[in-house]
Amino acid sequence: MAYIRERTIEAAWRMVLWNCARYGYSYRVKKGSYEGQLRKQLDHLAVVIEEPYTRPLAVWLPENCGIPAPTSEEKIQEYFYEYLATDTKGEMEDYTYGQFIALQLPKVIDLLNRSQGATNQACMNIGGPENIDLADPPCLRVVDLKIVDGRLQMSLFFRSWDIFVAFPENIGGLQLLKEYIIMHLK
C-alpha cells in the first residue's frame, strides 16, 4: 500500500508518479479499458492532499522536457463544468460523472447544512449496477464529504486511475466541486 501525504495537487501527483515508477508492477490488460496494453499499476494507493485549494490547480512540466503537461487551468475549469457540475453528456459518451453528481449534489448540500456538518451520510455514489456492462465503466465510484474541524473534507474512491493524465485533471475539477459546495454551505 502506498500512502502519500503532500501539500498540493502537484506535489501529490509527482509522488504518485514516483511511487508507481518505483513500486508499481507491470501487467497486460486482458479485459477492460485498453485491452492488450501493458500497464504499470499500484494495487492500493491512499493520497492525502493537505491544501488542494492551492493555485495553480494544474500541474507543471518544463516546456523543453518533451512531454506536454497533462492538463491546464482552462482544461480543469472545462472538466468541472462539463463532466462534474452538469448532467449532460455528449453523443459519443456513455455517461459523465455529472449525471450522477448533479442529482445528488443538492441533497448532499442540504444534508450538510441541516446537520451543521455533523453527518457521515453526505456521500455520493457514481454509477449504478447497469454500468458493469459498459466497455468503460466509471473510474470514480464514491465522493464522500464531511466537515472536520470546520473544514470540508472530500474522500474519493477510484476503481482505476490514469495517474499521469487523469489524476491532476480529476483532482483539480473535484477541488472546484468542493469549492462550489463550500459556497453553498451556511
N, C-alpha and C positions, 0 to 999 in steps of 0.2 A: 504494500500500500504506500503510495506516495502522498505525503502531506506537505502542502506548500502554503506558507503564510507570507504574504507580501503586502506592501503599502498600496501600490497602484495596479491598475489593469495591465499596464505594460510590463512592470516588474514580474507580476504573476505569470504572464504569458511567456516571458523569457525563461522563467524557472520551469514551467511546464514543458517547454520545448527541450530544455536541457535534461530534465528527468526522463523524458521519452527517449531521447537520443542515448542516454547513459544506461537506463534500466529497462527500457521497453524491449519487447521481443517481436520478432517478425513472424507473420503467418499469412497464408494465402486465403483470401475470402472465397468461400465455397458457395455461400448463399447470402443474398442481400445486396446492399448498395456496393457498387464497384466489384462485382463478381470477377474472380480471376486475378485481381490485383494483389500484389504483395503489400502488406500494411505493417507498420510499426505501431505497437499498442502497449498501453499500460492497463493492467486489469482493473485496478482500483486507484482512484485519484480524488483527493479532497483538497480544495483550494479555498483559502480564506483571503479576501482582499479587504484590508482594513479601511482604505479610503478610495472606494471605487468611483467616487464623485470627482476625483482629481482630474483636471483637464490638462492636456487633451485626453479624450477617451480613446482615440485611435493610437495604435502602436506605431513606432517609428523605426524605419530601416534607412541606413545611409543610401543616398542616391546612387553612388558608384559601386554598390555591393553586387549588382547584377540580379537581384531578386526584388520584384516590386513589392511594396508594402501591401499586406493583405486587405487593408481597409483604409478608410479616411473618415474624417469627421462628417463629411457630407453623406458618405455611404451609411454610416451609423444612424444618422438622422432619418435617411430614407428607409432603412431597415426597420427602425422603430415605427414610423408612420405606416408603412406598407405591410409589415409582417407581424407586428405586435399589437398595435393600437386600433386596427380596424379589422372587421370581419369579412372583408372582400378578398377574393383570390383571382388570379389570372386564369385564362383559358387552359394553359398548359400545366397548372398546379393542381395537385390532389387536395391540398389544404394549405393553410398558413397557421402559424401559432395564434394569430389574432382571432381566427374563427373560434378558437376555444377560450382564449383570454377575454375577448370582448363580452361574451355572455356572462362570465363570472366576475369580472372586474367591479362593476357597480355593487354587487353583493359583498365582495371582499372589502371594499372601501367602507360600506355601510357597517359591516361587522366590526371592522377595526374602530370605527367611530363610536358605535353603540357600546362596545366593550371597553372603550378608552384604551385600547391596545392590549387588554388583558384577555387574550384568547389564543388558543392553539389551533383554531379552525379556519384561519384565513389562508386556505390552501387551494390552489387551482390545479386541476388535472388537465393535461394536454393529451388529446387523442381519446379514442374510445375503442371498444373491443373490435369494431369493424376495421380499424386501422392495421391490424396484424396482417391483413391480406394485401396491403399496399406493397408495391415494389420498394418504396422508400417511406416507411412509416416515420412519424415524428421522432426526432432525436431527443428534443426537450420533452420531458414527461411530467415534471412537477415543478410548480413555482409556489413555495411556501413563504408566507410573510408573518412576521411577528415583531412586536415592539419590545425591545430590551433596553433598559436604562435610558428611555426616552428616544431611542433611535430605531428607525425601521430597518429590520434585517430581512434579507431575501436569501433563501436557500433554494438551490436548484438541483434537479436530478436529470442527467442526460444519459440515455441508454448507450449512446455512441456519440463521438465528437471529433470533428476535424480540428485538431488543436492549432494548426498553423493559420488557417483562414477563418474558420467559423468561431473559434474561441474569442478573438478580440471583437468581432462584429456582434456576436451574440451577447457578450457581457456588456459591451458599450450600449447596445439597444435596450437590454434589460435594466441597465442603470437609468436610462431615460424613462423607462416604465416606472421604475421605483420613484424617480423624481416627480413623475406625474401623480402617482399615488400620494406622495407626501403633500403635494399641493392641495389635495382634496381631504386631507385629514384635519380634524378640528382640534 
